[in-house]
Amino acid sequence: MHVLKSLTGTAAEFLEAVPDAIVVVDSDGRVAFLNTTAESLLGYRLEECVGRTVEMLMPERFRHEHTSALRNYLTDARPRSIVAGKDLVARHKDGREIPVDIGLGPLPTDNGVLVIAAICDVSERLRASEESERLKDALLGTVSHELRSPISVIHGYATTALEYGDRLSPGEFMQYFRDIDSAALRLERLVSDLLIMSRLDAGALKMDLKPMDVGSVVHEAVRTTGIAARRREFRTSIGSASIKVEGDPARLLEVLSNLLENADKFSPDGEPVEVSVETVDDGLVTVRVRDWGPGVLPQELEAIFGRFYRVAGDRTPVRGTGLGGGNDEREQTLN
């Protein structure tokens, strides 16, 4: 352990025990102490820093400002925090810049006032914040686009029916209503995905586990998906009359509905979607959805369950929200 001459052993032991990186400088701005956490964070040993100006631990572009900043602090030395921003960084020995939070506090000694700097690496926090902003922007872009399309369909057909209803045949009316109904179901599904995402993020989506018949859930998913996908044939193959498992039928229905809707969305016209259920070893049940879409490339296998991930536009002209896969993966984990 490194002990300051101006500190008692107990004080130095205390600074070593603090979980944050601790750098102590004297009134001249020279390094007097680093705890082992600071050594690990900054890449320096105490022997390399002691007696040298603390500016060595910051990027060169900020060094000229530090002398006056330290002088100003010593005129009103009291505990204070400096919250991380783009310009609050420490410099690692290898030249890397590390975003940090810094807490400052004065320590009077027989040799003058020392300044204790508690340094916290906030790299992960900033990355999480940036990812949150990226997801928020992606969400706004996705929702605005996905809402606009079905709303335009509903408004367009409703307006046409109102203005030209006396010229439309019963068959045309029915087609309009079918298209309006299909667009309304798309809106309902989008709202459902957003609500599920919100509940998953808040940790409020709980599983209601109970015995359930997998075949019944599959048939219900096929039935409800078929309402919107009237031109698609769904073929089911269930291994036995009744396959019972412990699970949450509502969550399973949501996952299967997402898979079937994607299969319908990305499959060529006229091709069927196949759903099979079979019991495997140890009482496990496998549900497979097979379609004739562009498929998933090996390098996309993990990414497809990321939020807002969508297949590259050069492989399919169809665009989705990118919400369903991420929700499905997290719901299956809960289940």
C-alpha positions as CSV (number, residue, x, y, z in Angstrom):
1,M,0.0,0.0,0.0
2,H,1.2,3.5,-0.8
3,V,1.0,5.9,2.2
4,L,1.2,9.7,2.1
5,K,3.8,11.1,4.4
6,S,1.2,13.8,5.4
7,L,-1.5,11.2,6.1
8,T,-1.7,8.7,8.9
9,G,-1.8,5.1,8.1
10,T,-5.5,4.9,8.9
11,A,-6.3,7.7,6.4
12,A,-4.3,6.1,3.7
13,E,-6.0,2.7,4.4
14,F,-9.3,4.5,4.1
15,L,-8.4,5.9,0.7
16,E,-7.3,2.5,-0.5
17,A,-10.7,1.0,0.6
18,V,-12.8,3.5,-1.4
19,P,-14.2,1.8,-4.5
20,D,-13.6,4.9,-6.7
21,A,-10.3,5.8,-8.1
22,I,-8.6,8.3,-5.7
23,V,-6.0,10.9,-6.8
24,V,-4.6,13.3,-4.2
25,V,-2.8,16.5,-5.2
26,D,-1.1,19.1,-3.2
27,S,-1.7,22.9,-3.4
28,D,0.9,23.1,-6.2
29,G,-1.1,20.6,-8.3
30,R,1.4,17.8,-7.9
31,V,0.3,14.2,-7.4
32,A,0.8,13.0,-3.9
33,F,-1.2,9.7,-3.9
34,L,-3.0,7.3,-6.1
35,N,-4.9,4.3,-4.7
36,T,-4.8,1.0,-6.5
37,T,-8.1,1.6,-8.2
38,A,-6.7,4.8,-9.7
39,E,-3.6,2.9,-10.8
40,S,-5.8,0.4,-12.6
41,L,-8.1,3.0,-14.2
42,L,-5.3,5.3,-15.4
43,G,-2.5,2.7,-16.2
44,Y,0.1,4.5,-14.0
45,R,1.9,3.3,-10.9
46,L,2.1,5.8,-8.0
47,E,5.9,5.9,-8.5
48,E,5.4,7.2,-12.0
49,C,3.1,10.1,-10.9
50,V,4.1,11.2,-7.4
51,G,5.7,14.7,-7.5
52,R,4.6,15.3,-11.1
53,T,1.8,17.7,-12.0
54,V,-1.7,16.2,-12.2
55,E,-2.1,17.6,-15.7
56,M,-0.3,14.4,-16.9
57,L,-3.6,12.6,-16.1
58,M,-5.7,14.8,-18.4
59,P,-5.7,15.4,-22.2
60,E,-3.3,18.0,-23.4
61,R,-6.0,20.3,-24.7
62,F,-7.3,20.8,-21.1
63,R,-4.0,21.2,-19.3
64,H,-3.6,25.0,-19.6
65,E,-6.9,25.6,-17.9
66,H,-6.2,23.4,-14.9
67,T,-3.7,25.6,-13.0
68,S,-6.2,28.5,-12.7
69,A,-9.0,26.0,-11.9
70,L,-7.1,24.5,-9.0
71,R,-6.2,28.0,-7.7
72,N,-9.9,29.0,-7.8
73,Y,-10.9,25.8,-6.1
74,L,-8.4,26.4,-3.2
75,T,-9.8,29.9,-2.6
76,D,-13.1,28.2,-1.7
77,A,-12.2,24.7,-0.9
78,R,-15.3,22.6,-0.1
79,P,-16.7,19.3,-1.4
80,R,-18.3,19.5,-4.8
81,S,-19.1,17.3,-7.7
82,I,-18.3,17.6,-11.4
83,V,-20.7,15.7,-13.5
84,A,-19.5,13.9,-16.6
85,G,-19.9,15.6,-20.0
86,K,-18.3,15.3,-23.3
87,D,-15.3,17.4,-22.0
88,L,-14.8,15.7,-18.7
89,V,-12.3,13.0,-19.4
90,A,-9.2,11.5,-17.8
91,R,-6.2,10.4,-19.9
92,H,-4.9,6.8,-19.6
93,K,-1.2,6.1,-19.8
94,D,-1.7,4.7,-23.3
95,G,-3.4,7.9,-24.5
96,R,-7.0,6.7,-24.3
97,E,-9.6,9.2,-23.0
98,I,-11.9,8.0,-20.3
99,P,-15.2,9.8,-19.5
100,V,-15.4,10.4,-15.8
101,D,-17.4,11.9,-13.0
102,I,-15.2,13.7,-10.4
103,G,-15.9,14.5,-6.8
104,L,-13.5,17.0,-5.1
105,G,-12.9,17.5,-1.4
106,P,-10.2,19.4,0.6
107,L,-8.1,17.7,3.2
108,P,-6.2,20.1,5.6
109,T,-2.8,18.7,6.8
110,D,0.2,20.0,8.6
111,N,1.8,20.5,5.2
112,G,-1.1,22.5,3.7
113,V,-4.4,21.7,2.0
114,L,-4.6,18.6,-0.2
115,V,-7.3,18.0,-2.7
116,I,-8.8,14.6,-2.9
117,A,-10.3,13.7,-6.3
118,A,-12.7,10.7,-6.4
119,I,-12.9,9.6,-10.0
120,C,-15.6,7.4,-11.4
121,D,-15.4,5.8,-14.9
122,V,-18.8,6.5,-16.6
123,S,-18.0,4.9,-20.0
124,E,-20.7,2.3,-19.6
125,R,-23.2,4.8,-18.4
126,L,-22.6,7.1,-21.4
127,R,-22.8,4.2,-23.8
128,A,-26.1,3.2,-22.3
129,S,-27.3,6.7,-22.6
130,E,-26.3,7.0,-26.2
131,E,-27.9,3.6,-26.9
132,S,-31.1,4.8,-25.2
133,E,-31.1,7.9,-27.4
134,R,-30.5,5.8,-30.5
135,L,-33.4,3.5,-29.6
136,K,-35.7,6.5,-28.8
137,D,-34.9,8.0,-32.2
138,A,-35.5,4.6,-33.9
139,L,-38.7,4.2,-32.1
140,L,-40.0,7.6,-33.1
141,G,-39.0,7.0,-36.7
142,T,-40.5,3.5,-36.8
143,V,-43.8,4.4,-35.1
144,S,-44.4,7.5,-37.2
145,H,-43.8,5.5,-40.4
146,E,-45.8,2.5,-39.3
147,L,-48.7,4.5,-38.0
148,R,-48.9,6.7,-41.2
149,S,-49.4,3.7,-43.5
150,P,-52.5,2.1,-42.0
151,I,-54.0,5.4,-41.1
152,S,-53.6,6.5,-44.7
153,V,-55.4,3.3,-45.8
154,I,-58.3,3.8,-43.4
155,H,-58.7,7.5,-44.2
156,G,-58.4,6.9,-47.9
157,Y,-61.0,4.2,-48.2
158,A,-63.3,5.8,-45.7
159,T,-63.2,9.1,-47.6
160,T,-63.8,7.4,-50.9
161,A,-66.7,5.5,-49.5
162,L,-68.2,8.7,-48.1
163,E,-67.8,10.7,-51.3
164,Y,-68.5,8.1,-53.9
165,G,-70.7,5.6,-52.0
166,D,-73.6,5.9,-54.4
167,R,-71.3,4.8,-57.3
168,L,-69.7,1.8,-55.5
169,S,-70.9,-1.8,-55.9
170,P,-71.5,-4.0,-52.9
171,G,-68.4,-5.9,-53.8
172,E,-66.3,-2.8,-53.8
173,F,-67.8,-1.7,-50.5
174,M,-66.8,-5.1,-49.0
175,Q,-63.3,-4.9,-50.3
176,Y,-63.0,-1.4,-48.8
177,F,-64.1,-2.7,-45.4
178,R,-61.7,-5.6,-45.6
179,D,-58.8,-3.3,-46.3
180,I,-59.9,-0.9,-43.5
181,D,-60.2,-3.9,-41.2
182,S,-56.7,-5.2,-42.2
183,A,-55.2,-1.7,-41.6
184,A,-56.9,-1.5,-38.2
185,L,-55.4,-4.8,-37.2
186,R,-52.0,-3.6,-38.1
187,L,-52.5,-0.6,-35.9
188,E,-53.7,-2.8,-33.1
189,R,-50.6,-5.0,-33.4
190,L,-48.3,-2.0,-33.4
191,V,-49.9,-0.7,-30.2
192,S,-49.7,-4.1,-28.6
193,D,-46.0,-4.4,-29.5
194,L,-45.3,-1.0,-28.0
195,L,-47.2,-1.8,-24.8
196,I,-45.3,-5.1,-24.5
197,M,-42.0,-3.3,-25.0
198,S,-42.9,-0.8,-22.4
199,R,-43.9,-3.4,-19.8
200,L,-40.7,-5.5,-20.6
201,D,-38.5,-2.4,-20.1
202,A,-40.3,-1.6,-16.8
203,G,-40.1,-5.2,-15.6
204,A,-43.8,-5.2,-15.3
205,L,-44.6,-8.1,-17.7
206,K,-45.2,-11.1,-15.5
207,M,-45.7,-14.7,-16.7
208,D,-49.0,-16.4,-15.7
209,L,-47.8,-20.0,-15.8
210,K,-50.4,-22.8,-16.0
211,P,-51.0,-26.0,-17.9
212,M,-51.9,-25.2,-21.5
213,D,-52.6,-27.0,-24.7
214,V,-50.0,-25.9,-27.2
215,G,-52.1,-27.1,-30.2
216,S,-55.0,-24.8,-29.1
217,V,-52.7,-21.8,-28.9
218,V,-51.3,-22.6,-32.3
219,H,-54.7,-22.9,-33.9
220,E,-55.8,-19.5,-32.3
221,A,-52.6,-17.8,-33.6
222,V,-53.3,-19.2,-37.1
223,R,-56.9,-18.1,-36.9
224,T,-56.3,-14.5,-35.8
225,T,-53.4,-14.1,-38.2
226,G,-55.5,-15.5,-41.0
227,I,-58.1,-12.7,-40.5
228,A,-55.6,-10.1,-41.7
229,A,-53.8,-12.5,-44.2
230,R,-56.8,-13.7,-46.1
231,R,-54.8,-14.5,-49.2
232,R,-52.3,-16.8,-47.4
233,E,-52.8,-20.5,-46.7
234,F,-51.7,-21.6,-43.3
235,R,-51.0,-25.3,-42.8
236,T,-50.8,-26.8,-39.4
237,S,-49.3,-30.2,-38.3
238,I,-49.7,-31.1,-34.7
239,G,-48.2,-34.4,-33.5
240,S,-51.0,-35.5,-31.1
241,A,-54.5,-34.6,-30.2
242,S,-53.4,-32.7,-27.0
243,I,-49.9,-31.5,-26.1
244,K,-49.9,-30.1,-22.6
245,V,-47.1,-28.0,-21.2
246,E,-46.6,-25.5,-18.3
247,G,-46.5,-21.9,-19.7
248,D,-48.2,-18.6,-20.3
249,P,-50.7,-19.1,-23.2
250,A,-51.2,-15.3,-23.7
251,R,-47.4,-14.7,-24.1
252,L,-47.1,-17.8,-26.4
253,L,-49.9,-16.5,-28.5
254,E,-48.2,-13.1,-28.9
255,V,-44.9,-14.8,-29.9
256,L,-46.5,-17.1,-32.4
257,S,-48.6,-14.3,-33.9
258,N,-45.5,-12.3,-34.5
259,L,-43.8,-15.2,-36.2
260,L,-46.8,-15.9,-38.4
261,E,-47.3,-12.3,-39.3
262,N,-43.6,-12.0,-40.3
263,A,-43.9,-15.3,-42.3
264,D,-46.9,-13.9,-44.1
265,K,-45.3,-10.5,-44.7
266,F,-42.0,-11.8,-46.1
267,S,-43.3,-14.8,-48.1
268,P,-44.0,-14.6,-51.8
269,D,-47.7,-14.5,-52.9
270,G,-49.2,-17.9,-53.2
271,E,-46.7,-19.7,-51.0
272,P,-48.1,-21.4,-47.8
273,V,-46.9,-20.9,-44.3
274,E,-46.5,-24.1,-42.3
275,V,-46.7,-24.5,-38.6
276,S,-45.8,-27.8,-36.9
277,V,-45.8,-28.9,-33.2
278,E,-44.1,-32.0,-31.9
279,T,-42.9,-33.4,-28.6
280,V,-39.2,-34.1,-28.2
281,D,-37.2,-35.6,-25.4
282,D,-37.7,-34.6,-21.7
283,G,-41.2,-33.4,-22.3
284,L,-40.1,-30.4,-24.4
285,V,-42.3,-29.2,-27.2
286,T,-41.0,-27.8,-30.5
287,V,-43.1,-25.3,-32.5
288,R,-41.8,-24.6,-36.0
289,V,-43.0,-21.9,-38.4
290,R,-41.7,-22.4,-41.9
291,D,-42.1,-19.9,-44.7
292,W,-40.6,-19.1,-48.1
293,G,-39.2,-15.7,-47.5
294,P,-35.6,-14.5,-47.9
295,G,-34.5,-16.3,-44.8
296,V,-31.9,-15.2,-42.2
297,L,-28.2,-15.1,-43.0
298,P,-25.9,-16.7,-40.4
299,Q,-24.5,-13.4,-39.4
300,E,-28.0,-12.1,-38.7
301,L,-29.0,-14.9,-36.3
302,E,-28.3,-12.9,-33.1
303,A,-29.1,-9.5,-34.5
304,I,-32.7,-10.4,-35.5
305,F,-33.7,-10.4,-31.9
306,G,-32.3,-6.9,-31.4
307,R,-34.8,-4.1,-31.1
308,F,-35.6,-2.3,-34.4
309,Y,-33.4,-4.7,-36.4
310,R,-34.8,-5.3,-39.9
311,V,-33.6,-7.3,-42.8
312,A,-31.5,-5.4,-45.3
313,G,-33.6,-3.6,-47.9
314,D,-31.7,-5.2,-50.8
315,R,-33.0,-8.6,-49.8
316,T,-36.6,-7.8,-49.4
317,P,-38.8,-4.7,-50.2
318,V,-41.0,-5.4,-47.2
319,R,-40.2,-3.3,-44.1
320,G,-41.4,-4.0,-40.6
321,T,-41.1,-2.2,-37.2
322,G,-38.3,-4.3,-35.8
323,L,-40.2,-4.5,-32.5
324,G,-41.6,-8.0,-32.7
325,G,-38.4,-10.0,-32.7
326,G,-36.9,-8.2,-29.7
327,N,-40.2,-8.6,-27.7
328,D,-40.4,-12.3,-28.7
329,E,-36.9,-13.1,-27.5
330,R,-37.4,-11.4,-24.1
331,E,-40.9,-13.0,-23.6
332,Q,-39.5,-16.4,-24.4
333,T,-36.7,-15.8,-21.8
334,L,-39.4,-15.0,-19.2
335,N,-41.4,-18.0,-20.2
